[in-house]
Amino acid sequence: MAPRPKFSALYDAHVRKVAAGKLRGYRRRAGSFIMNFQDFCQHASHLLLSVKVLDSKSALGYRVSSNEIQLKIKKNISVRFTLRHIERHRPRLHTLSVLLVTCLLFFCLSPPGLRGEELEEETLSVLGSSDADTIATGRFSRPVSRTAENVSVISAEEIEAHNAHTVSDILKLIPGIQVDLQTGPASVVSITVQGADYNHVLVLFDGIPWNNLMSNFPDLGLIPARIVERIEVSKGAASSSWGPALGGIINIVTKSPEPDRKLSGTISASHGEHNTNDDSGEISGTAGNFGYYLSGGYFGTGGFQPNTNERLRNAYQKLSYEFPGGGRALFSFGYTEVNRGNFAIDQPDITAKEDSWGRRLTFVLSATKPLTEYLDLQLTARHSSNDNRISSEATLPVLYPDTVFRSTLDWDEKISGGSVQLLLHTSNNTLVAGVDLDKDSVSFLRDGERVDKGENRWGFYLNDSFAFGPFSISPGIRYDITGNAGNQWSPSFGATWQVNEQTTVRSYVAKGYSLPSLALDSVEKVWTAQVGVETSAIPHLWLKATLFHNELDALLDDLSTQHQVKEGVETEVRTAPFFHTSFFLGYTFIDARRTSDDSVIPNRPRHLLLLGARYDDGRILDVAVTGRMADLQSDLNGRYGAMVWDGTLTATPWGRGDLMPHFFVTLHNVFDGDQYLTDQFKNPRRWLEGGVRWRF
């Protein structure tokens, strides 16, 4: 088979969605136009469509060669159209709208029997195509094929198929990430990314750091999954773009207003064992230049172990305005409040329990405005507050039978700041320069006295991406004035080589740093090197492999530093849909050692295995199954090595149109597998939940 033309990113994205079976709404949106087309096809055996490139300046920078494709609609009816192969020397500003209409007609008019088999055959050639996907883990969006870093992306459609409750549930679906739930859904969760600790990974929520200032801990159980449009994970140092990101970036992109309707929304309710409930609603739409997205919900559970109950309330909104002359303004607001029972101990010589409360607010206001044809200005203002309280009590019946020991720890954090960014985009180059300013403050009790600590942090960055033929290079540098931890330089350099339409080779080297706590005048540093390949050259398969090497000066509990090396390989394999079924495999090997004595660092995963299968007929049934295994040395009486399997079945007996109920049921930890770092916080045993959601 000859290589397929490299169409626009919009067309590639459309074919990918069709391949996943997401045909709901296409028939409805086609309306009377399709009926007219059917009448026309009764008198014509072929229809010739000419595809126009909607870019008035295309003659300046494109070389055009023609290809012809014919789609069979019915026995004696076909649609033939001419496609233009665009070898671009300018950004892809055009859209192949006529081509999209043609594909729409094909899927609406084809007999049902063809949609399961012929559709899947057509999508094999586009499996793994990178140009349909752009990511924003850096300071500007780039096609994945032009991204040198090792990046994994998971979409809202995949999140819903697996019935994820919070971001911590979503991260379990990404290779190279180990997630240790301390009790259950929405609980405190510890993660590692290719062996990098949670306090080495920067989590961004609407561009705001989600890591707290006291210990750099990101409480991922507080972010509801329903508001997430996608999650992008960049593995390896990312300090040249974002500052303190020694182990990588988890970029949480929230949903935006629905552009094509004035009102749409979803209502969802579920109930499960251990009195687990997840109830939520969201509405979205656009009227003229204004758009809105509003969401609210409640998650609660009675707990999977003694005193591990949770009550999580949250609300989120995003408003948008399109400037008449081009550009856009966005305002987002998030609110989360949580009450948790963290743990309880009941033994003859000691009884203890701990409870916590937290409240988090986020505000982001941003505006993007084109200054010229090639130059854009972006202004951002942000603020977040994070209030916490932990209360504990304990008794020692043998030693102090009449005494109850109580303690309370509370702290308040605030981050206020803004950014100014200029983006220059030409035919083969994208350059961004900007300044970040953040005022961080934390107030806490220490030895009965309140301590206030704050810093003003500046960051100046310059990131570039330059393409020439099949090659691209991405140099970057950032200078941070951190205050308590001194000034930090963070360079990076990446390169990609698009060998052909199916294969891309990438390499990346960078220096990074992390700040373990605002209360400490310390910094940790790393050098990252990666080389990888991504290909769909093998029929019906998409493969990705990355070798990584990280040299880290880590901070220990006594505030001394220790030189460590974490290196290994990460692989991913995906299949094309076959009879509506696709498979996934992810494997990561991590060798984490101290260089002083070449000993293995405990409590770090050595082998990570992720397996997945999904059946989706696009109409009635969607079944998603995942299994994950971690192998590591735990010095805290932990247990690993078993596969933990989860399965979700979603049924739509009356189709997937608006107002049709979607019934779903999820069985967690099907075979009661053990995966926990310490026996005090064991992972939940097998449990069941089910629910229903409506869209309108």
SEDRENTOR-361850 format. One record per residue (C-alpha): residue number from 1; residue in one letter; y, x, z. Coordinates in Angstrom, 3 decimals. Layout:
// SEDRENTOR-361850
n,res,c2,c1,c3
NUM,a,Y,X,Z
...
This chain:
// SEDRENTOR-361850
n,res,c2,c1,c3
1,m,0.000,0.000,0.000
2,a,3.413,1.370,-0.989
3,p,5.894,1.957,1.836
4,r,7.881,-1.168,2.527
5,p,11.634,-1.114,1.892
6,k,13.726,-0.335,4.906
7,f,15.518,-3.660,5.261
8,s,18.349,-4.497,7.599
9,a,17.788,-4.441,11.348
10,l,18.359,-8.201,11.417
11,y,15.490,-8.862,8.985
12,d,13.141,-6.518,10.849
13,a,13.939,-8.289,14.112
14,h,13.254,-11.658,12.468
15,v,9.836,-10.607,11.152
16,r,8.899,-9.215,14.558
17,k,9.708,-12.547,16.187
18,v,7.664,-14.414,13.611
19,a,4.766,-12.028,14.194
20,a,4.841,-12.920,17.886
21,g,4.432,-16.566,17.004
22,k,7.892,-17.681,18.037
23,l,8.329,-20.379,15.418
24,r,9.663,-23.058,17.736
25,g,12.845,-24.606,16.501
26,y,12.630,-23.266,12.919
27,r,11.459,-26.580,11.466
28,r,14.095,-28.470,13.422
29,r,16.894,-26.122,12.374
30,a,15.931,-26.218,8.713
31,g,16.601,-30.000,8.653
32,s,17.318,-31.778,5.445
33,f,17.735,-28.519,3.532
34,i,13.966,-27.978,3.678
35,m,13.268,-31.508,2.458
36,n,15.537,-30.912,-0.509
37,f,13.754,-27.659,-1.194
38,q,10.377,-29.425,-1.158
39,d,11.648,-31.909,-3.747
40,f,12.883,-29.040,-5.872
41,c,9.542,-27.212,-5.630
42,q,7.755,-30.216,-7.126
43,h,9.401,-29.363,-10.450
44,a,9.514,-25.577,-10.285
45,s,6.799,-22.990,-9.868
46,h,9.081,-20.073,-9.047
47,l,12.469,-19.637,-7.484
48,l,14.468,-16.476,-8.052
49,l,16.831,-15.525,-5.260
50,s,19.359,-12.730,-5.504
51,v,20.007,-10.874,-2.247
52,k,23.622,-9.816,-1.785
53,v,24.768,-7.011,0.462
54,l,27.586,-8.514,2.505
55,d,29.636,-5.376,2.889
56,s,32.758,-5.065,0.804
57,k,32.701,-1.267,1.110
58,s,29.039,-0.802,0.270
59,a,29.834,0.869,-3.042
60,l,31.370,3.778,-1.183
61,g,28.286,4.891,0.634
62,y,25.036,3.282,-0.544
63,r,22.375,4.179,-3.086
64,v,20.543,1.053,-4.192
65,s,17.059,0.794,-5.692
66,s,15.305,-2.507,-6.370
67,n,11.978,-3.843,-5.106
68,e,10.417,-7.184,-5.780
69,i,8.362,-9.315,-3.398
70,q,6.660,-12.627,-4.056
71,l,5.618,-15.050,-1.282
72,k,3.017,-17.735,-1.911
73,i,4.005,-21.067,-0.370
74,k,1.436,-23.452,-1.827
75,k,-1.297,-23.269,-4.391
76,n,1.005,-23.443,-7.404
77,i,4.319,-22.709,-5.749
78,s,5.738,-19.294,-4.886
79,v,9.080,-17.803,-3.965
80,r,10.050,-14.546,-5.601
81,f,13.111,-12.586,-4.676
82,t,14.617,-9.175,-5.230
83,l,15.136,-6.903,-2.275
84,r,17.517,-4.005,-2.294
85,h,16.440,-0.824,-0.547
86,i,19.505,0.382,1.323
87,e,19.616,4.102,1.982
88,r,22.538,3.950,4.290
89,h,25.276,6.489,4.715
90,r,27.313,3.964,6.703
91,p,26.547,1.821,9.736
92,r,24.482,-1.285,8.926
93,l,27.226,-3.865,8.768
94,h,25.514,-6.144,6.227
95,t,23.127,-9.093,6.747
96,l,20.387,-10.284,4.393
97,s,21.041,-13.943,5.102
98,v,19.398,-15.227,1.928
99,l,16.250,-13.319,2.784
100,l,16.124,-14.974,6.207
101,v,16.382,-18.423,4.635
102,t,13.549,-17.563,2.256
103,c,11.284,-16.461,5.103
104,l,12.242,-19.635,6.990
105,l,11.141,-21.772,4.075
106,f,7.893,-19.896,3.758
107,f,6.875,-20.504,7.352
108,c,8.036,-24.123,7.399
109,l,6.277,-25.108,4.156
110,s,3.080,-23.105,4.371
111,p,-0.057,-25.016,5.379
112,p,-1.023,-24.649,9.065
113,g,-4.200,-22.802,8.176
114,l,-2.255,-19.958,6.616
115,r,0.038,-19.311,9.578
116,g,-2.659,-17.763,11.726
117,e,-4.161,-15.345,9.220
118,e,-1.725,-14.673,6.372
119,l,1.199,-14.341,8.781
120,e,-0.590,-11.701,10.800
121,e,-1.538,-9.750,7.688
122,e,2.088,-9.725,6.552
123,t,3.279,-8.367,9.895
124,l,0.946,-5.390,10.010
125,s,3.220,-3.319,7.810
126,v,6.210,-3.773,10.120
127,l,4.366,-3.112,13.372
128,g,6.127,-0.437,15.369
129,s,9.188,-0.295,13.142
130,s,11.948,1.196,15.250
131,d,15.021,0.198,13.300
132,a,14.772,-3.428,14.422
133,d,15.356,-2.355,18.011
134,t,18.515,-0.859,19.455
135,i,18.874,0.369,23.012
136,a,21.834,1.046,25.273
137,t,20.461,3.414,27.915
138,g,23.147,5.808,26.715
139,r,26.814,4.977,26.401
140,f,26.379,3.239,23.028
141,s,23.634,1.367,21.210
142,r,21.338,3.274,18.880
143,p,18.229,2.439,16.867
144,v,15.109,3.560,18.694
145,s,14.214,5.759,15.709
146,r,17.460,7.710,16.324
147,t,16.917,7.984,20.091
148,a,15.644,11.345,21.328
149,e,14.768,10.226,24.868
150,n,11.478,8.600,25.867
151,v,12.485,4.940,26.194
152,s,10.443,1.802,26.962
153,v,11.825,-1.710,26.451
154,i,10.524,-5.081,27.644
155,s,12.030,-8.378,26.464
156,a,12.699,-11.777,28.031
157,e,9.879,-13.300,25.968
158,e,7.358,-10.852,27.453
159,i,8.790,-11.395,30.940
160,e,8.269,-15.152,30.696
161,a,4.755,-14.779,29.272
162,h,3.708,-12.881,32.432
163,n,5.484,-15.273,34.865
164,a,7.472,-12.490,36.529
165,h,9.518,-13.500,39.584
166,t,11.716,-10.419,40.055
167,v,12.486,-7.122,38.343
168,s,9.790,-5.391,40.422
169,d,7.204,-7.636,38.698
170,i,8.607,-6.674,35.293
171,l,8.392,-2.933,35.910
172,k,4.634,-3.234,36.478
173,l,4.372,-3.881,32.720
174,i,5.920,-0.534,31.686
175,p,3.852,2.667,31.226
176,g,4.676,5.629,33.447
177,i,6.017,3.503,36.323
178,q,4.103,3.071,39.579
179,v,5.152,0.021,41.607
180,d,4.090,-0.286,45.263
181,l,4.790,-3.773,46.612
182,q,5.120,-3.503,50.366
183,t,3.974,-7.081,51.002
184,g,4.339,-9.458,48.039
185,p,6.710,-10.892,45.410
186,a,10.413,-10.232,46.094
187,s,9.522,-7.816,48.898
188,v,10.850,-4.298,49.311
189,v,9.240,-2.217,46.583
190,s,8.908,1.526,46.045
191,i,8.695,2.925,42.512
192,t,8.120,6.254,40.787
193,v,8.948,7.026,37.147
194,q,6.705,9.783,35.780
195,g,6.464,11.071,39.351
196,a,10.223,10.874,40.039
197,d,10.972,9.133,43.341
198,y,12.940,5.900,43.575
199,n,16.013,7.761,44.865
200,h,16.014,9.933,41.729
201,v,16.174,6.956,39.325
202,l,19.486,5.208,38.638
203,v,19.206,1.412,38.316
204,l,22.058,-0.273,36.447
205,f,22.731,-4.012,36.711
206,d,25.479,-5.091,34.294
207,g,26.587,-1.448,34.381
208,i,26.863,-1.389,38.209
209,p,24.627,1.031,40.157
210,w,22.059,-1.043,42.090
211,n,20.999,1.894,44.302
212,n,22.427,1.656,47.792
213,l,24.701,4.354,49.215
214,m,22.772,5.001,52.431
215,s,19.531,6.272,50.865
216,n,19.968,5.736,47.097
217,f,17.304,3.013,47.334
218,p,17.313,0.254,44.648
219,d,16.067,-3.051,46.090
220,l,14.538,-4.390,42.871
221,g,13.021,-7.422,44.584
222,l,16.495,-8.986,44.816
223,i,17.040,-9.409,41.049
224,p,15.458,-12.585,39.611
225,a,13.524,-12.140,36.389
226,r,14.871,-15.305,34.763
227,i,18.379,-13.831,34.228
228,v,17.061,-10.698,32.481
229,e,17.356,-10.472,28.703
230,r,15.606,-7.107,28.559
231,i,14.982,-3.972,30.578
232,e,15.365,-0.506,29.061
233,v,13.804,2.439,30.878
234,s,14.806,5.961,29.868
235,k,12.468,8.525,31.457
236,g,13.877,11.940,32.259
237,a,17.313,13.202,33.250
238,a,20.170,10.999,31.991
239,s,23.100,12.542,33.869
240,s,25.018,13.495,30.710
241,s,25.765,9.776,30.251
242,w,25.651,8.206,33.708
243,g,25.999,10.918,36.369
244,p,23.447,10.828,39.228
245,a,20.299,10.004,37.218
246,l,17.886,12.873,37.871
247,g,14.678,10.938,37.073
248,g,15.923,8.477,34.497
249,i,17.655,5.135,33.973
250,i,16.478,1.564,34.484
251,n,19.050,-0.468,32.563
252,i,18.890,-4.200,33.363
253,v,20.570,-6.216,30.590
254,t,21.306,-9.792,31.679
255,k,21.306,-12.862,29.466
256,s,24.365,-13.791,27.423
257,p,25.675,-17.215,26.403
258,e,23.587,-19.042,23.774
259,p,25.629,-18.554,20.568
260,d,24.356,-21.440,18.420
261,r,24.527,-24.450,20.767
262,k,27.087,-26.066,23.030
263,l,24.487,-26.826,25.693
264,s,20.994,-25.505,26.300
265,g,19.043,-24.663,29.376
266,t,15.797,-24.348,31.298
267,i,14.496,-25.947,34.495
268,s,11.503,-24.331,36.184
269,a,9.466,-25.001,39.332
270,s,6.306,-23.336,40.623
271,h,4.199,-23.419,43.771
272,g,1.430,-21.132,44.948
273,e,-0.720,-20.077,47.841
274,h,0.865,-18.769,51.052
275,n,3.562,-21.428,50.585
276,t,5.101,-19.508,47.679
277,n,7.802,-21.377,45.719
278,d,10.041,-20.356,42.829
279,d,12.522,-23.023,41.701
280,s,15.391,-22.328,39.312
281,g,17.667,-23.675,36.610
282,e,19.945,-22.237,33.955
283,i,22.348,-23.602,31.350
284,s,24.024,-21.795,28.478
285,g,26.129,-22.477,25.410
286,t,29.153,-21.685,23.278
287,a,32.132,-23.892,22.382
288,g,34.577,-22.318,19.979
289,n,35.445,-18.839,21.210
290,f,34.168,-19.475,24.739
291,g,30.614,-18.957,25.948
292,y,28.893,-19.436,29.290
293,y,25.607,-18.703,31.048
294,l,24.975,-20.121,34.550
295,s,21.837,-19.687,36.635
296,g,20.706,-20.381,40.179
297,g,17.446,-20.398,42.078
298,y,15.416,-20.074,45.241
299,f,12.283,-18.047,45.922
300,g,10.353,-18.318,49.151
301,t,6.984,-17.370,50.573
302,g,5.284,-17.703,53.920
303,g,4.043,-14.145,53.575
304,f,0.779,-12.434,52.705
305,q,0.549,-10.582,56.014
306,p,1.886,-11.380,59.511
307,n,5.690,-11.633,59.593
308,t,6.215,-10.995,55.870
309,n,7.925,-14.272,54.980
310,e,10.786,-14.196,52.466
311,r,13.653,-16.470,51.469
312,l,15.703,-15.374,48.470
313,r,18.697,-17.384,47.194
314,n,20.604,-16.271,44.137
315,a,23.229,-17.354,41.618
316,y,24.520,-15.668,38.479
317,q,27.115,-16.462,35.837
318,k,28.407,-14.794,32.703
319,l,31.435,-15.986,30.724
320,s,32.504,-14.665,27.334
321,y,35.494,-14.980,25.022
322,e,35.663,-13.829,21.408
323,f,39.123,-12.533,20.478
324,p,40.426,-14.068,17.218
325,g,41.177,-10.668,15.719
326,g,37.841,-9.163,16.746
327,g,36.503,-7.928,20.039
328,r,35.118,-9.630,23.108
329,a,35.744,-10.117,26.824
330,l,32.983,-10.648,29.412
331,f,33.065,-11.656,33.065
332,s,29.937,-11.736,35.219
333,f,29.357,-12.626,38.860
334,g,26.156,-12.300,40.870
335,y,25.255,-13.470,44.360
336,t,22.036,-12.775,46.288
337,e,21.109,-13.483,49.906
338,v,17.725,-12.633,51.400
339,n,15.938,-13.085,54.728
340,r,12.753,-11.068,55.175
341,g,10.110,-10.466,57.727
342,n,9.269,-6.833,57.050
343,f,6.120,-6.356,59.146
344,a,4.360,-7.060,62.448
345,i,1.986,-4.954,64.587
346,d,-0.278,-6.507,67.186
347,q,-2.475,-3.951,68.965
348,p,-3.563,-3.550,72.598
349,d,-1.161,-0.689,73.261
350,i,1.762,-1.816,71.081
351,t,3.273,-4.937,69.552
352,a,6.219,-4.783,67.174
353,k,7.967,-6.691,64.420
354,e,10.927,-6.114,62.132
355,d,13.187,-8.561,60.274
356,s,16.010,-7.959,57.823
357,w,18.889,-9.798,56.212
358,g,20.952,-8.822,53.192
359,r,23.713,-10.165,50.962
360,r,24.866,-8.674,47.697
361,l,27.803,-9.573,45.429
362,t,28.635,-8.107,42.006
363,f,31.679,-8.608,39.757
364,v,32.165,-7.124,36.289
365,l,35.069,-7.695,33.885
366,s,35.012,-5.906,30.536
367,a,36.857,-6.109,27.240
368,t,36.085,-4.465,23.898
369,k,38.709,-4.358,21.156
370,p,38.618,-2.620,17.763
371,l,41.712,-0.453,17.322
372,t,40.929,0.513,13.748
373,e,38.013,0.083,11.376
374,y,36.264,3.036,12.988
375,l,37.623,3.130,16.535
376,d,36.884,0.748,19.450
377,l,38.348,0.658,22.953
378,q,36.376,-0.641,25.931
379,l,37.821,-1.285,29.397
380,t,35.640,-2.194,32.395
381,a,36.415,-3.103,36.008
382,r,33.593,-3.545,38.536
383,h,33.034,-4.250,42.214
384,s,29.972,-4.725,44.371
385,s,29.387,-5.268,48.069
386,n,26.116,-4.821,49.921
387,d,25.759,-6.022,53.539
388,n,22.545,-5.359,55.488
389,r,21.084,-5.875,58.950
390,i,17.663,-4.808,60.284
391,s,16.480,-6.065,63.667
392,s,13.346,-4.914,65.438
393,e,11.650,-5.381,68.787
394,a,8.586,-3.760,70.377
395,t,6.583,-3.752,73.583
396,l,4.281,-1.167,75.138
397,p,2.051,-3.283,77.426
398,v,0.189,-0.322,78.909
399,l,3.139,1.937,79.701
400,y,5.987,-0.578,80.161
401,p,4.444,-4.038,80.650
402,d,7.718,-5.791,81.524
403,t,10.048,-4.157,78.971
404,v,11.032,-5.307,75.490
405,f,12.665,-2.646,73.325
406,r,15.189,-4.017,70.831
407,s,17.305,-2.305,68.204
408,t,19.646,-3.337,65.405
409,l,20.812,-1.341,62.412
410,d,23.592,-2.716,60.233
411,w,25.631,-1.209,57.460
412,d,28.101,-2.405,54.829
413,e,28.653,-0.809,51.443
414,k,31.299,-1.279,48.785
415,i,31.662,0.176,45.289
416,s,34.857,-0.454,43.320
417,g,35.724,1.217,40.084
418,g,36.289,1.091,36.380
419,s,35.767,2.831,33.069
420,v,37.793,3.593,29.959
421,q,35.825,4.386,26.819
422,l,36.657,5.157,23.186
423,l,33.942,4.726,20.550
424,l,34.317,6.354,17.133
425,h,31.788,5.213,14.510
426,t,31.752,6.581,10.972
427,s,29.184,6.582,8.178
428,n,26.789,9.006,9.890
429,n,28.315,9.730,13.270
430,t,28.888,7.869,16.558
431,l,31.007,9.597,19.184
432,v,31.939,8.197,22.580
433,a,34.349,9.675,25.118
434,g,35.156,8.120,28.458
435,v,36.131,8.311,32.097
436,d,34.458,6.660,35.106
437,l,36.113,6.206,38.491
438,d,34.281,4.791,41.500
439,k,35.457,4.432,45.067
440,d,32.361,4.344,47.297
441,s,32.459,3.486,50.991
442,v,29.843,2.830,53.661
443,s,30.252,1.735,57.265
444,f,27.352,1.983,59.733
445,l,26.508,2.303,63.410
446,r,25.340,5.705,64.663
447,d,24.591,6.279,68.368
448,g,26.426,3.088,69.222
449,e,29.571,4.099,67.348
450,r,30.743,2.880,63.993
451,v,31.050,5.532,61.318
452,d,33.043,5.051,58.104
453,k,32.508,7.331,55.162
454,g,33.869,7.164,51.637
455,e,34.326,9.177,48.480
456,n,36.267,8.916,45.241
457,r,34.045,9.974,42.361
458,w,35.222,10.844,38.852
459,g,33.100,11.332,35.771
460,f,34.219,12.592,32.333
461,y,31.694,12.342,29.511
462,l,31.364,13.056,25.795
463,n,28.244,11.842,23.950
464,d,27.570,12.134,20.228
465,s,24.950,11.038,17.703
466,f,25.012,12.539,14.230
467,a,22.596,11.609,11.410
468,f,21.968,13.558,8.222
469,g,19.143,12.403,5.998
470,p,15.968,11.916,8.030
471,f,17.344,13.981,10.937
472,s,19.649,13.151,13.807
473,i,21.021,15.160,16.727
474,s,22.456,13.830,20.002
475,p,24.445,16.316,22.084
476,g,26.072,15.193,25.311
477,i,27.903,16.560,28.316
478,r,29.395,15.140,31.505
479,y,31.475,16.594,34.317
480,d,31.314,14.818,37.692
481,i,33.589,15.255,40.687
482,t,31.316,13.858,43.411
483,g,33.366,14.729,46.491
484,n,30.776,15.382,49.180
485,a,28.294,17.151,46.860
486,g,30.680,19.274,44.814
487,n,31.227,19.199,41.061
488,q,28.344,18.886,38.597
489,w,27.940,19.792,34.915
490,s,25.235,17.824,33.064
491,p,24.519,18.842,29.441
492,s,21.883,17.328,27.152
493,f,20.649,17.783,23.598
494,g,18.256,15.616,21.599
495,a,16.944,15.563,18.046
496,t,14.841,13.194,15.935
497,w,13.077,13.595,12.599
498,q,12.068,10.472,10.710
499,v,9.150,11.945,8.789
500,n,8.667,8.713,6.828
501,e,9.013,4.975,7.269
502,q,6.159,4.941,9.795
503,t,6.601,8.144,11.822
504,t,9.355,9.600,14.003
505,v,9.276,12.897,15.925
506,r,11.686,13.393,18.824
507,s,12.651,16.122,21.300
508,y,15.031,16.181,24.239
509,v,16.289,18.628,26.869
510,a,18.755,17.858,29.661
511,k,20.053,18.879,33.053
512,g,20.412,16.193,35.722
513,y,21.254,15.631,39.361
514,s,21.004,12.989,42.091
515,l,22.896,12.290,45.297
516,p,20.359,11.310,48.006
517,s,22.928,9.659,50.291
518,l,26.662,9.228,50.727
519,a,26.148,10.304,54.330
520,l,24.747,13.712,53.250
521,d,26.598,16.572,51.613
522,s,23.588,17.453,49.452
523,v,22.555,17.330,45.814
524,e,19.228,17.555,43.963
525,k,18.971,19.020,40.451
526,v,16.479,18.977,37.587
527,w,15.884,20.371,34.107
528,t,14.017,17.993,31.779
529,a,12.253,18.819,28.491
530,q,10.409,16.311,26.280
531,v,8.739,16.228,22.877
532,g,7.091,13.179,21.376
533,v,5.949,11.276,18.308
534,e,5.880,7.576,17.417
535,t,3.945,6.253,14.426
536,s,2.481,3.167,12.794
537,a,0.828,5.153,9.980
538,i,-2.645,4.122,11.154
539,p,-3.335,0.590,9.875
540,h,-2.970,-2.180,12.473
541,l,-1.891,0.281,15.204
542,w,1.331,1.576,16.758
543,l,1.069,4.801,18.756
544,k,3.498,6.777,20.877
545,a,2.907,10.020,22.796
546,t,5.322,12.139,24.852
547,l,4.879,15.486,26.609
548,f,7.297,16.017,29.499
549,h,8.200,18.892,31.828
550,n,10.582,18.576,34.801
551,e,11.657,21.412,37.129
552,l,13.239,20.027,40.273
553,d,14.999,21.364,43.355
554,a,14.032,18.563,45.751
555,l,15.562,17.821,49.142
556,l,13.118,17.604,52.061
557,d,13.419,15.672,55.323
558,d,14.815,18.729,57.120
559,l,17.485,19.010,54.357
560,s,15.966,22.194,52.966
561,t,15.166,22.380,49.250
562,q,11.806,22.892,47.597
563,h,11.185,23.854,43.977
564,q,8.793,21.453,42.266
565,v,7.331,21.016,38.787
566,k,6.303,17.624,37.428
567,e,4.789,17.661,33.979
568,g,2.304,15.691,31.944
569,v,1.771,13.341,29.012
570,e,2.465,9.650,28.435
571,t,0.756,7.647,25.679
572,e,1.022,4.077,24.406
573,v,-1.124,2.196,21.881
574,r,-0.472,-1.321,20.571
575,t,-2.409,-3.346,18.034
576,a,-1.129,-5.785,15.467
577,p,-1.985,-9.447,16.110
578,f,-5.503,-10.301,14.932
579,f,-6.470,-13.964,15.175
580,h,-3.362,-14.378,17.349
581,t,-4.569,-11.654,19.753
582,s,-3.006,-8.243,20.406
583,f,-3.913,-5.432,22.788
584,f,-2.007,-2.725,24.626
585,l,-2.944,0.508,26.387
586,g,-0.682,2.863,28.326
587,y,-1.820,6.048,30.054
588,t,0.221,8.641,31.945
589,f,-0.988,11.931,33.409
590,i,1.334,13.592,35.949
591,d,0.774,16.998,37.503
592,a,3.258,17.297,40.405
593,r,3.135,20.617,42.280
594,r,5.112,22.841,44.621
595,t,5.810,26.160,42.946
596,s,5.722,28.059,46.253
597,d,1.934,27.676,46.709
598,d,0.888,25.653,43.615
599,s,-0.265,22.800,45.867
600,v,-0.310,19.179,44.701
601,i,2.531,17.024,46.046
602,p,0.976,14.098,47.950
603,n,1.833,10.426,47.498
604,r,2.604,10.883,43.803
605,p,0.482,9.253,41.087
606,r,-1.663,11.659,39.061
607,h,-3.170,9.113,36.659
608,l,-1.602,5.800,35.673
609,l,-3.479,3.355,33.448
610,l,-2.061,0.106,32.074
611,l,-4.138,-2.310,29.970
612,g,-2.979,-5.554,28.408
613,a,-4.117,-8.320,26.078
614,r,-2.307,-11.376,24.807
615,y,-3.357,-14.430,22.833
616,d,-0.542,-16.582,21.451
617,d,-1.206,-19.203,18.778
618,g,2.514,-19.973,18.515
619,r,1.996,-23.680,19.230
620,i,-0.121,-24.656,22.224
621,l,-1.635,-21.732,24.099
622,d,-0.318,-18.386,25.353
623,v,-2.536,-16.189,27.547
624,a,-1.377,-12.801,28.892
625,v,-3.647,-10.477,30.910
626,t,-2.704,-7.095,32.418
627,g,-4.601,-4.534,34.454
628,r,-3.167,-1.457,36.136
629,m,-4.672,1.451,38.008
630,a,-3.128,4.353,39.907
631,d,-4.860,7.482,41.148
632,l,-3.043,9.553,43.758
633,q,-3.510,11.477,46.985
634,s,-2.150,9.466,49.916
635,d,-1.664,11.085,53.320
636,l,-0.706,7.688,54.825
637,n,-4.151,6.029,54.850
638,g,-3.508,4.450,51.450
639,r,-6.104,3.288,48.958
640,y,-5.991,3.609,45.157
641,g,-8.344,3.820,42.214
642,a,-9.139,0.111,41.694
643,m,-7.856,-1.899,38.731
644,v,-5.553,-4.751,39.717
645,w,-5.777,-7.560,37.156
646,d,-3.294,-10.419,36.689
647,g,-3.566,-13.272,34.206
648,t,-1.099,-15.967,33.115
649,l,-1.925,-19.012,30.972
650,t,0.876,-21.104,29.469
651,a,0.015,-24.381,27.755
652,t,2.329,-26.562,25.654
653,p,0.127,-29.524,24.669
654,w,2.995,-31.314,22.883
655,g,4.399,-28.224,21.176
656,r,7.172,-25.818,22.093
657,g,10.175,-27.876,21.079
658,d,13.010,-28.966,23.311
659,l,12.154,-31.246,26.259
660,m,8.466,-30.416,25.892
661,p,6.893,-29.289,29.197
662,h,5.463,-25.774,29.470
663,f,2.655,-25.727,32.042
664,f,1.714,-22.317,33.424
665,v,-0.738,-20.914,35.944
666,t,-1.056,-17.315,37.175
667,l,-3.941,-15.701,39.027
668,h,-2.826,-12.499,40.747
669,n,-5.169,-9.625,41.656
670,v,-8.169,-11.405,40.184
671,f,-10.784,-9.036,41.636
672,d,-9.088,-8.198,44.971
673,g,-8.271,-4.610,44.017
674,d,-6.676,-2.260,46.555
675,q,-3.464,-0.424,45.651
676,y,-1.295,0.562,48.602
677,l,0.358,3.738,49.814
678,t,-0.052,2.967,53.523
679,d,-2.391,0.608,55.354
680,q,0.616,-0.918,57.104
681,f,1.803,-2.428,53.794
682,k,-1.251,-3.536,51.856
683,n,-0.900,-5.188,48.466
684,p,-1.633,-8.956,48.359
685,r,-5.206,-10.114,47.799
686,r,-6.099,-12.636,45.116
687,w,-3.736,-15.598,45.027
688,l,-2.939,-18.456,42.661
689,e,0.241,-20.210,41.575
690,g,1.209,-22.725,38.934
691,g,4.213,-24.620,37.676
692,v,6.109,-26.201,34.814
693,r,9.325,-25.485,32.918
694,w,11.405,-27.584,30.543
695,r,13.873,-26.428,27.917
696,f,16.653,-28.537,26.504
